Amino acid sequence: MDNRILLGRRIKELRQRKGLKQEQLAEMVQLEPTSICNIENGRNYPSFQNLEKIINVLGVSFIEVFKFDQHQDRVDLMAEITNMLNNNPEKVQDTYKIVKALVE
């Protein structure tokens, strides 16, 4: 997946976690609401200065804003899970029990 899209999704997730609307974040970082919308939708990258403002308002670190693991698509996640279980066959039963409990 395109990093621009992943960054936008992550910013949106962090904004929502903070309880802010796009308009509120835009006002706090002195951008147009359409600019925040375009960043969150992956149409535009924020400039370094604007990214720094967004990060400060959201109260996160640069490292945290680039944690994209939770936004991998389903196929990539399934492949990663399979790989982890192939490398740790002793964990298959435990993993099965956890997944079964989650989906039932």
N, C-alpha and C positions, 0 to 999 in steps of 0.2 A: 504494500500500500504506500502511496505517496506520502513523504514526510510532511508535506504542507497540510495534507488532510489529517494526519495523525496529530500534528501540533494543534490544529484548530479544534479537533475533538477534545484534546486534553485541556486546552484553555477553557472550552465550554464546560467541561466537567468540573474544573476547579472553580469557575465562576458560579455555577449552580450550587456547588458545595458551600460556597461562601454566602449563598442566598441573594445574589445580585442578578438583576436583569441586564440584558445587553445595554440598554439605555443608561443604566446607572454606571456600569463599568466604563462606558464611553465617556460619560461626563467626568468621571474620576480621573481618567487618563488623558482627558482633553482631545478626544477623537470623535468623529462622527459615528453615530450608531451603525450606519451602513459599513463603516470600516471594520468595526467589531464583528458584524455579521459576516463580512467577506473573509475575515481571518478565521472565524470559527467554522465556516463552511469549506475552508481549504482553497478558496479562490486566490487569496493573497497571503504572503508572509508578512508579519509585522516587521517594521524596521527594528534595528537593535535598540534604539532609544524607546520606541513604543513597547517593545517586548519587555524591556526593563521596567517601564511604568506599570504594565499589566501585572508582572510578577510581584512588584512591590505592593500593589493594591490587593492582590490575591493572597499575599502573605506566604508565598512559597519560594523555594530556591530555584535557581536555574536548572539544577539537576532534577528536581521534582517535576518541573514542567515538561521535561523531555522523557519522562517514564511512559513509554508507549505500550508496554507489554499487554495491558488490558484491552488494547484496541486492535489486536491481531484478528484477522478474519478466522472464521470457523475452521477452514481447511488447515491453515497454519497451526492453529491451536491443537487440532486433533493430531497432526503430525508430531508436534512437540510432545504431547502427552504420550503418544505411542513410543517415541524415542526414549522418553524418561522411563517408561515401564519396561522397555526392552533392555535398558541398562540397569534396571533394578527389579528383576523378576520376582524377588522375594516380597515386593510391595504390591503385587497385582491384587491379591485377595483383599488387603486393607483398602486399596483404592476402589475396588469394586463395592465394598461395603459403604464407603463414604459417598460414592456417586449414587448408589441405590437409595441411600437415606435422603439425599438431596432432591432426587426426582420423584420420590413417592410422596 
